[in-house]
Amino acid sequence: MSTTEGYAPYGEYKTWYRIIGDLGSGKPPLIVAHGGPGCTHDYVDSFKDIAATGRAVIHYDQVGNGKSTHLPEKGGDFWTVPFFRTELHNLIDHLGIRDAYCLLGQSWGGMLAAEFAVERPAGLKALIIANSPAAMKTWISEANRLREALPPEVQATLLKHEQAETTDSVEYMEATDVFNQRHVCRVVPMPPEVKRTFDAIAADPTVYHTMNGPNEFHVIGTMKDWSIVGRLSTISAPTLLISGRYDEATEACVQPYANEIPDVRWRIFEQSSHMPHVEEREACMAEVAAFLDDKAA
């Protein structure tokens, strides 16, 4: 199966992308938008499995991350939803697939995908929103609920360092790992492709720290008040929702997508947290492939 890598010029920046399979196969290709904000494509690499069904799969690193242009000097006024939505449009046009494509967004990528889809963009044949909240206030309240179920000593460590603004300490990172192993990725040790993404965030946390904060539950960045609730009814593409039973994107986080999107189905993976594509890879890929073949053959 062919693999092509390249860069899409985006103004004065560059968006790295990789295509697995043939864009001319006859099936609308699947674009995969990674999470964060500030992650890389590595941890969602497993969606390349979909290419075995004859549908090309396109991964990309959003500007600021991975193999795309890094801009550590930029602040909160630069890293915005419109910036990343325009980047996605730019990639679609660069690849010449405006007539027909599918979009899968995981976590923040799903939030971005929803922001993209509410505008009914030309050519969008199917949408997959995986492990994404519809409102950050719900995400934060649910994360705090999950956090309260952590061992008391872990909770105390987290609070101590947040109050002291020492969230970059080793002790705080280790306490954060306890949450992550319950609600982010339950595969221990962490799979190599997931570790590559975490290492990349550590190497350049500009986007993640600016838009989100130091971790998944201490959200103090520019996205903390984001919501798409009340705007989802304009999505015309058939939509698949994915989440995990132990997901930090709890059912309360995902529910507005199910309530508002007209043509929607929802699959909860019983053995997964935030990464069913890693934790239950085979079952997750089968679900996605079947949905795409049903709605965007």
LODO-119875 format. One record per residue (C-alpha): z, x, y; residue in one letter. Coordinates in pm, whole numbers, plus 50000, padded with zeros to 5 digits. Layout:
// residues N
ZXYa ...
***
This chain:
// residues 297
500005000050000m 499005014150338s 501565024850598t 500625029850963t 502875042451241e 502145043351611g 503335036951964y 502585007352188a 502595017652556p 505014994852743y 504645003153110g 505845038953138e 507695036352805y 506685036552438k 507595012552158t 507445028151812w 506145005751533y 505295007751163r 502954985150969i 503204982250591i 500214964550439g 496964951850586d 496944931950912l 493644917050797g 494994903250469s 494544867250577g 498274859850590k 499914860950935p 501934893550949p 505714893750975l 507294911351275i 510924922051223v 513164924451531a 516334944751472h 519774936851604g 522364953451822g 521404951352097p 520974988452042g 520414992051668c 517285006251502t 514824993051245h 516455013350965d 519114988350853y 516534960050827v 514054982550648d 514374961850328s 512194934350475f 509264957350395k 509594942050045d 507754911650182i 504564932650201a 504364930049820a 503394893349869t 500214903750052g 501634898550401r 501774928750634a 505254936850769v 505754952051113i 508984969851202h 509614983751549y 512365001051745d 513124983852072q 512925006452378v 516175025552420g 516585029952046n 515345048551740g 511915064051774k 511075045752096s 511705058252451t 515385064852523h 516735057852870l 520415067852878p 520455066953257e 519665029553277k 522385003653342g 523054966853291g 520464955053540d 517734971353328f 518674960752974w 517954923452982t 516594896152756v 513354893552962p 512784931152924f 512934929252543f 511024896252526r 508194911452729t 508254942052503e 507724919552201l 504794901852369h 503354935952456n 503594947652093l 501864916151966i 498984920852207d 498774958252138h 498404951251766l 495804924151826g 497654897151631i 498144871251906r 496294844551706d 498714843851413a 502014861051333y 505504853251204c 508744865751355l 512054874651190l 514994884651406g 518294896751263q 521574892951461s 520674901751824w 517064902251702g 517454865351611g 518804857851957m 515784875552102l 513474857051862a 514964823651972a 514494832952340e 510904841752251f 510254809852053a 511654784552302v 508684792852525e 506284782152247r 504274814552248p 500694813552125a 500214823451762g 503804819951634l 503414803951290k 506954806951151a 510364818451273l 513324833151083i 516684836351258i 518994857251043a 522754861051103n 522564851951471s 524904833051705p 523514806951943a 526214814352202a 528234845952257m 531394826852352k 531384811452003t 530674845751851w 533644860852037i 536044832651948s 534984833751582e 535234871851574a 538784869151707n 539584843351438r 538284867051169l 540124895851331r 543424876851309e 543004876750930a 542944915050919l 546074933650808p 548694933451090p 548674971351124e 544894971151171v 545174944351438q 547864964451615a 545714995851616t 542734977251758l 544784961352035l 546544993752126k 543305012552183h 541584983752362e 544454981552609q 544445019352655a 540625019752682e 540475045752402t 538005026852184t 536175059452115d 539135073351919s 538905080751547v 541855057751474e 540145028651647y 536865035451462m 538685035251129e 540335002051212a 536934988151312t 535584998250970d 538054974250806v 536434945350993f 532934958350922n 533534960750547q 534584924250542r 532144908350783h 529234932050858v 528214948550531c 530234944150212r 528334971250023v 530635001749992v 529745029250043p 527445019150325m 523765020850215p 521875050750360p 519535029650575e 522485011150727v 524305043850793k 521215057350970r 521435028651217t 525175033451277f 524595070751326d 521805063251574a 524085040651777i 526725068051783a 524135093351902a 522915071052188d 525075040052244p 523495031752582t 522024997852494v 524794987052256y 527644995752492h 525874981152795t 524844947752647m 527504942952378n 530514965952399g 532244991452176p 532014970451857n 531204936751706e 534354918651819f 535314935552149h 532354921552342v 532594931552708i 528934938752785g 526304920152985t 525524896052698m 529064882252675k 528144849152842d 524694845052682w 523814811552526s 520694793752410i 522514761452322v 520694731652474g 517344749752490r 516404751552121l 514704717752088s 511484731952239t 510954755051939i 507874741651762s 507574767851486a 509064759551145p 512334778651125t 514474793750851l 518114801650925l 519884828150717i 523584836550711s 526244849650473g 529384832650350r 531524860950494y 529284866250796d 530664875151138e 527944850851247a 529974822051104t 528714786951040e 530084776651381a 527924803851539c 524754792751359v 525234754951372q 523484748551708p 520234762751566y 520474738051277a 521344709451513n 518644714751774e 515534730551618i 513264702051498p 511814718051181d 514624738751032v 516214748250701r 519344769350643w 520274792050354r 523784806550325i 524084836050087f 527344832849897e 527964869949824q 526994883250167s 528404889350511s 526144899450802h 523414916350596m 522144894750308p 518944915350322h 521084944550196v 523924926950015e 521724902549818e 518384919249877r 516334903949597e 517484868349660a 517064871950036c 513524885250005m 512614857249765a 513914831350014e 511984846550304v 508764850950104a 508854815249975a 509474801450325f 506614821550474l 504204812250196d 505134775750244d 504844775250623k 502484803750714a 500144810150421a 
***
